[in-house]
Amino acid sequence: MKRFSLFILITTYSLSLLASTPRSESDTIKWFKDARFGMFVHFGVSSALGGVWEGKPVSGYSEWIMSTCKIPKERYFKEVVKPFDPAEFNAEEWILLAKNTGMKYFIVTAKHHDGVAMYDSKVSDYDIASSRFKRDILGELRDACKKYGLKFGFYYSHAMDWGDKDAPGNDWDFDNPGGARQLLGGREWHKQHDDFMPNLLNYFGTKVFPQIKELIDHYDPDIMWFDTPSRVPQELNALVFKYVRLINPKILVNSRIAFYPLEGVDFEDTQDRPFEFYPVEGLWEALPTTNNSYGYSQFDNSHKPSSFFIRLIAKAAAKGGNILLNMGPMGNGKPDPRDITIFNGIGKWFAVNRESIYGTDKTTLPNQNWGETTHKENKIYLHIFDWPKDGQLILGGLKNNISKAYLLSDKNKKCLSFKRMNSLDYLINVGKSVPDTVDAVVVLEHSELNCESDSRRLLLPGYINELRVFDCNSKSKDLEFGDGMKPNIYVKNITSTDQFITWTTRLNEDTKYEVTVEYQNSGKLTSRDFVVEAPTQLEDIKKTENAEQNRLQILLGNNSLEANLSATADTSYARTVLGIVALPKGNIDITLKAAKIATKEFARPKSIYLTKVRQ
């Protein structure tokens, strides 16, 4: 450990003397913020397997197949690497697909966890040059990006390499740490053991740093995208970051370069396969994929429709984030036809509504029942998911004076009529005819450059008002948000009746509501938190059994409702009606708390629903 520590200290000190180019809104970062939408491509020798090994479909991410099936390195090289021949690969086809979908940047796997470099690496024969395919995939993609105006970048797995005897991850050939067998203390083995440090330093010195330099020198990327950093010490992750900055200070580097927060990274990469977004400060990016695998999987038919991604893009932009949507091309080099269908649907929407996404910021407006809002200069864009049946749209919380309203899809910009309801709310006559059932965009023009608003959410009697925990105005600091994947849209770690989640709302009229809570895991249950970086592994498995029930309390101004909660399966959600409450016109704070905790951890709330009771 002393030898390792000395190496780290000397190298860190040397690199710390290097000046980094300051990040400026006007140059390096601005293009990323304005882009809002990019394409992620997982393509490698494993793509030819299509998620099948020895004639059997393999569950989980297909690009993890070498690890999932414990395929020996030599067999993988002989049966997967050497025969690889994507003869129908056409770089322009990929990039034109991205451009026509509305994407502004493109990231492709230069080396994934199997360790196979997707270019002719001079420091390793474990690369695509050892396959039947001799063309420069990365170079052709870079040239196509330049031709069609997309920014270009690489995914590079620096902290895990199943093809290298000195790297973490492969514990079936080499008994190395960082794999499923949890050798030397598990994923963060380096905190407990130094036996493997000389191997790790050799791997970084002879492969990681030289290959990063090759990629930057030969292809001049705009982004270097890293992953799975927990397998190596934070100091080494920091060195990789500094090294990229040394070679080219303008290259953007994502947060997954390091397991713990690292000062200076350009943007945060949040959850894979998100359905909702928890609050994130600064620049961020989420990573959905068209089905449930990132690499091509022929038997994974869980593809989501274009409408899902159109709304996801709008939701991300409304919260100030980007979407990096992944596809896994087939082993022959062609995009999966199922993905093409999805992208074409997104592209049709972008052809009409791109203005409402590119270059926008999140507004200061509160959440709206009917959809999302984005803002750019003197325009506010209303992304309407749920079109009002009577054609009368209520926009809550806007203080700016509107000068014009029109449908973004209307080339003539025919003015929609509107009027102020009060000092905070507008009534906009959008008409009963629905121009787009997925996301119809209304543009509001105003004279100010800033969007002035009230933060309290307006509860509307004509809608089911969903108050998501991700959109709460405040919560106890020790509570944690779930990662936003479909099973994990919640607040967790409720262990005390003093903890709380609060929404600030208001009403324009006295209204009687039925109050329902949606949640996961309560009472007799087994809960699991999924690991972001390894789909086949689970951590923090908690088993809780208790005959008593957890009891929830919701405070709505001066009103209080309570109910016992039911047990749920690991990832399913349940709903419990707490009762009916009459709320007066005016400001109402709504707070969710545990009234009684009968288990080690209380239920994990997802949303509160307020539905008007018909008289």
N, C-alpha and C positions, 0 to 999 in steps of 0.2 A: 504493500500500500504506500510506503514511503516513496518508492521509485515513481509510482503513478502520480502521487500528489505533487512531487517536484516537477514532473513533466507538465502537469496541468498549470502549476503556478507560473513556470517560466513562459509557457506558450500563451497563457491568458494575459500575462503582463505585457508580452511583446505585442499581441494583437490589440491590447487596450490602448497602446500608444498611437494606433492608426485613427486618423480622423474620418468620421463617417459623413457622407453628404447629408446635410439637414433635409428632413422631409418637408416638402412645401406643397401647399394646396394647389400651387400653380404649375407644378411639373410632375414629379414622380407618382404621387398618390392620386392626383385628380382624375386621371383616366380610369383608374380602378373604381373610384367612387361613382363616376358618371356612368360607367358601363352597366352596372346592376345585374348583368346576365352573361354567363359564360358556359362553355361546354367542357366537361371533364370526360376523358376517354381512358378507360382501362383496357389496354390492349397489350398482349404479350404472348409468349409461346403457349401458355395455358389456355388461351382463347381457342386453340384448335381442339381441346378436349371438350369444350362446351359443357363443363360441369359433370362429365361422365368419366369414371375410371373403372377399368376392367369390366365394362359392359353395364355398370350400375350407376344411376344418378347419385350425385353426392350433394348432401344438403349444405346450406351455408353459402358464403360467397365463393363463387367458382374460382376466383383468382387465388384463393387459399387452398386449392386442391392438393398441392404438394404436401402441405402441413396436415390437412385434414386426413388424408389417406396415408401419411407417413411414407411417401414415395422416396426411396433412397436416391441420393444425389446422382450417382452414376447411372441409375436406371432412368431418372428424369432427363438427364443429359442425352442419353442414347435414344429414348423412346419419345421424348417431347421436344427437346431443343433441336436436335439434329434434323428431324424430318419436317420441321416447321417451314411452311411455304405458302404465305398468303398471296397467292399469285394474282388475285383480283383486287389487291389494294390500290386505291387511287386517292392520293392526297387531296386533290381538288374536289373530289366527290364529298369527302368528309368536311372540308372547310366550307364548301358551298352549302352543305346541309346546315352547318352551324350558322353561317351568315343569314341564310334564308329563314332560319328559325327565329332570328333576332338576337343572336349571341354576339358579344363584342370581344370576347377573349377565349382562348383555347389552351387546355392543359392536357398533356398526354404522359403516360407512364414511360419514363426513361429507364427505370429499374424498379421493379416491385419486389416483394419480399422473397420471391424465389431466387433472386440474385442475378437473374439474366439481364444483362444490359441490352437494350433495344437499339444498339448502335455498335459500330466496330470500335470497341474499347482497346486501347493499346496496353492497358494494365491488367487485363483479364481475358482469357479465352472463353469464359463463361458468358458468351454474348451471342447476338444474332448473327454475327459473322461466321459462327460455327454451324449455322443452319443452312438449309438449301437456299434460303432467300438472301440475296447479296445486295439488294438495294438499300439506300439510306432512308429509312422510313422517317426518321426525325428531321433530316434535312429537307425532304420533300414536303413535309407538313409545315416546316418553318417557311419555306418559299411560298407555299400556297397562302399562308396567313399574311405574309407581306403583300402578296398580290391582291388579296381581297380585303385588306385593312383590318385584320384581327390581331390583337396582341397574342403573344405566344409564350408558353411556359412548360415546365417539366415537373412531374411527380418523381421524387427520388427517395427510395427507402434507405435511409442512412443508418438506422438503429437496429435493423433486423435483416438478415440475409441468410436464407436457408441453404445457399450453395457455397458458403464459405466456412471453412473449419474454424476460423477465428472470430466469427460473428455470432451474436445472440440469435436464438430462434430455433435452430435445428437441434433437437434433443433426441432424434431417432438415429442419426448417423454419428453424431459427435458428442453426445451427452453435454451439450452446451446449455447455458441458462437462457431464460427468456422464452421458453416454450411451454407447452401444455403440462409437462411433467413437473414444473415448478422447481427445477434444480437450483441448488445454491441459494434457496430462499425466495424463489419466485421471480416475478417480473422486475422488481427492484432489488435484484440480487446484489448489486454493486454497493448497497448500503451495509451489507453484512459480510461479504467475502471479497478478497482481493486475488484469489487464485487464478481467476480468468482475466485479470487486467492486462497482463502482457499480451495475451491473444487479442484482446479487444483493441489495444493500441496498435498492434500490427495490422489489424483489419482496417482501422481508420487511416493509418499511415500509408498502406500499400494499395488500398482500393477506394475508400470513401473520398478522401481529399483529392487524389488524382482524378477520379471520375467526375467529381464536381467541376474541377478545373477544365477537364475535357469538354464537358457539356457547355460550360460558359464560353470557353474560347472558340469552340467550333460552331455553336448554334446561336449565340447572343440572345438568350431568353429574356423575357420581361419579368417572369416569375419563376422562382424556385420553390416548389411545394413539397414539404416534408411531412413525415407521418411516424406513428408508433414510437415516440421518443423515450418512453419510460424504461426501455430495455437498456439504456446507457446512462451514465452519470450526467447530471445537469451541466457540469463543466465542459464535457465533450460536446453536448448540444450547443452550448454557447460558443464553442470554438468553431463549429460548423457555420453558425450564423456570422461570426466575425470574418470567417474565411470568405464567405460569399460577398460580404461588404467590402473586403479587401480587393477582390478581383474586379467587381463591378458594383459600385455603391448604389446604382440606380435600380438594381434588380429588387423586386418586391419579394419578401419572405413571410410565410404564414406562421401562425402561432404554434402549429404542431411541430415546429422545429424543436420545441422543448416541452417537457412534461409539466413543469411549473412555469408560471408567468415569467417571460423573459423580456426585459426592457428593450425597446427598439424595434420589435417585430412590427410589420406594417398592418396586418389585419388578423382578426381572430376567426379561425374556422370552428364553427359550432358543430351541431350534431349531424351525423349521417342520417339519411332517410327521414327528414323531419316532416311532421304534419302541422305543428304549430311552433312559434318562436318565443322563447323566454327573453326577457330584456337583456340587451348587450350594449355596452357603451363603446363608442368609437366605430371604426370600420369593421365589418364582419361579413362572413360568407357562410351559407348553409349548403349542404351537399346531398340533395336528393338524387335518386337514380330511378330509371324508368320502371324497373321491376324491383326485386329485392336483392339482386346480386349486382356487383359493380363490373366484374368480368362477364363475358358472354356465357349464358347458361341456357341450353336449348330447352330444358324442361321447366324452367321457371316462367310460368305464365301469369305472374302476378302484376302485369303491367297496368299502370294507372292511366286514366284517360287524359287527353290534352287539357281538359277543363280543370283537373286537379292542379296541374302545374301552372296554368295561367293564374289561378287564384293564389297559388303559393308565391309566385313572383310578385304579385301585387301586395300580398301580405308582408313579404320581406322588404320591398321598397318602402312600404308605409312605416316600417320600423327602422329604416336606414340601413338595410342589409342587401347583400348580393345573393343570387342563386347561381351555383355552379352545378348544372344538371348533367348527370353522367349517362353515358351509353357504353355498352360493351360490344364492340364489333365482333363479327363471327371470325372463325379461324381462317377463312379464305380472304379476309381483308375487307369484306363488304359490311356495311351497317346492317343490323338486324332489321328486317322489314317491319317488325312490330314497333321498333323505335322510330323508324321513318314516319310511320303513321302518326305517332305522338308529336314528333317535331313539326310535321306539316300543319297539324292543327294549331300548335302554338304560333307558328309563323304567320298563319292567316290572321290571328288576333293581333300580333305585333305589327303587321303591315298597316293596320288601322290605328292602333293605340300606342305605338312606341313612344310618342311624346310624353305619355303619362308615366313612363318608367325611366327612360334615359335622363340622367342629369338631375333627377328629382331628389328632394330631401324628405324626411319624415316631417309631418306637420305637428303642430302643438295641439291640434284638435283632439278632443277625447274620442274614445271608441264610438263607432256608430253601429246601430243594430243592423243596417242594411249592407255593410261592407267596409271598405277601407278608404283612406285618403292619402294622397301624395301632394307635394308642393314644389313649384319651381318658379322663381322670380315672382311675377304678379299673378300667377295662375295656381288655382287649387283644383286637383283632379279627384272627382268622386268616383270610386270604383264600386259600382252597384252590383252586388251579388244577388240580392233579394229585391227585385223590382216591386214598388208599391202597387197593389192591385187597383187602387183608386187613382193612380197616376200622380199623387201628391207626395213628394219626398220631403221629409223634415231633416234639415241639417242642424245639429245641435252644437252650440258652443262657439260660433264664429262671431268675432267682434268687428272684423273688417266690413266695409261697405262694398257690396258686390255691384259691379257696373254692367256685367253681362254674364249670361249663362247659356250654354249650348252643348249639344252632343258632339263629342270628339269625332264620331263617325260621320257627322254631317259636314260635307265639303263646303256647303254654303253658310255654315255657322248660324243657322236660323236661331234667333234669340228665343230662349224659353222664358216664360213669365215667372216672376218670383216676387216675394214680398217678405218683409220682416214680420215675424210673429211677436218679437220682443227684442230687447237689446242684445240677445245672445243667439237667437234661433231664426232660421229662414225656412219658408215654405216655398218649394220649387215645383212648378207644374211641369213634370217630365212627360206626362201623357201616359195613357194606358197601354200603348203599343210598346212591346219590349224589343229593343234593337239588338240585344245580345243577352241570352239567358245565362251565360257564364260570367261575364264581367263587362257591363256596359258603362262607359266612362262619360261623365258630364264634366265640362270645364267651367270653372267660375273665374272670371277676371275681376281684379280689384286694383286699386290705385297704389297700394303699399307693396313694398318688396317683402315684408315680413308677414307671416300669418299670425294674427293676434286672436287669442281664443281663451275660453274658460276651461279649466281642466276637469270640471265635473261632468260626468256622463249623463246625458238626458235619457231618462227612461221613457219609452214610448208605449202607449197602451195598445197600439195596433200590431206590435211585434212580441215574440218571445224574447225577452231581454236576457241574453247569456252573459254573465259576468265570469270571465275566465280568470283563474288564479294568475296566469301569465300577465294579465292586464291590470292587476291590482295596483292601487296607488301607494300602498305601504304594507309592510309585513314585518314580523319579528326578524331581526338580523340573523338569527341562528337557523332559520328555515331555509331550505334549499329547493330550487326549482328542478323538476325533472328535465331530461334532455330534449324533449319535444318530439321524440319518436312516438308513433301511435300509442304504444302501451305506457308511455311515460310523460303524459301531459298532466302534471300535478305539482303540488308542493309537498315536500316530505320532511321528515325529522320532527314531527309534532310529538313532543314527549311531555308537555306541560300545559295545564289549563290557562296559563298566563300568556301563551303564544297566540298570535292573531294574524289575520289577513283582512285588509280593509279596502273597500272601494268607496270613492266619493261620487255621489250621484245627485240628481235633482229631478223634480217633476213639475210639469206645467199645470197639472190639475190633480185633484184628489183622485186616487185610484186604488182599487182593491186587487191585490195580487195573490196568486198561489205561488208558494216558494218551494222550490225543489233543489236538492243538492246532488251533484254527481261526483263519484269518488271511486277509489280503488283500495282494496285490501282493508278489511276491518274484522276484528274478532279472530276466528279460527282460520288461519291462512298461512301460506308460504309466499313471501315476496322476494323478487329478484331484481337487482339493478343490472342492466346490461352494460357491458364494456364497449366503449366507442370503437376501439381499434381492433377487436378480435371477435367476430361474430360467433365463434364456436366456444368461447369461454364465458363463464359467469363469475361474478364476484359478489361479495356482500350478501350471501344467501342467508336469510333470516327465517327461522321457523317460530311461529307464535301460536300458541293454543290457549284459549281461555273460554270458559263457558259463559262469562259475562259479556255484555255488549258495550262497545264504545258509544258514547252519546255526544251528539253535535249540537252546538248552539249558534244561532244566527241572530245578531242584533241589527235591527233596522230602525234607526233613530231611537225613539222611546219604546219600540216594540221588541219582543224577544220570542223566538220560536226554538223548540228543542225536539230532537227525535233520536231514537236508537238507530244505529247503522247496521246493515247486514254484511255478512262476509262475502268476499268475491274470490274468483279464481285469480291466479297470479297476475294476469295482464288484462282482465276484463274490468269493465266499469259497471257500477250499480247506481240507481237513482232512488232517492227516498224523498217523499213529500213531507215537508215539515209542517205545513198548514197554510192558512190564509190570513193575510194581514192587510189592513187598510192604511195606506200611506197618504199623508197630507201633501198638498202642493208646497214646493220649496226644496231646500237642500236636505239630503238624507245621507248619512254615512252608514254603510252596510259592513258589518264585521262578522267574520267567521271565526269560531273558537271551538276548542274541545270542552264540553261540559263535564265529561267523565272519560277517563282513559283506563280501559280495562286490559290493555295489551302493552307490550314493551314500546311499540310505536303506534301512534294513532293512525287512523285512516288517512289516505292521501287525497285531498280534495282536488277536483279538476275544475268544476264550474258551479255557479249558482244560477238558477233559471227563475225569472219572475214573469209569470203569465197572467194577463188581466183576467179576472173572473167576470164572466158575463152575468149581467144582472137579470 
